[in-house]
């Protein structure tokens, strides 16, 4: 999951610090409906999940929300 941050689909979390891992996803709710963005992530003993309805791909909307959360709580 750490490679997902450094080399994969969760690169919006690279600026958070070391030891962060994540998994991104896109939920397709149906035709004519915007995709939902989701991501789960951890750093140390903190884990978080985020879903943004209509947010598109996981890193596009959920990633920045999680990055802000980790930076705010000072998890690194």
C-alpha positions, 0 to 999 in steps of 0.5 A: 500500500505504500507503493500506491502512494509513492508510485501509484494511484494515491500520489496526492498523499506523497507530501504527507510524509513517510510510512503512509499507505493507501488504496484508491477506488472509484465506485460507479453507481450507475448510468448517467450518475457521476462516479464516487471517489474513495480512498483508505489510508494509514500512517502509524496507528491512524487509519482513515477512509473517505468517500466523496459522492460524485468526486470522480476517481479516488485520488482526485477528490478523496485523496486531497481530503485525506492528505489535509486530515493527516497534515492537520493532525500531524500524523507523520 
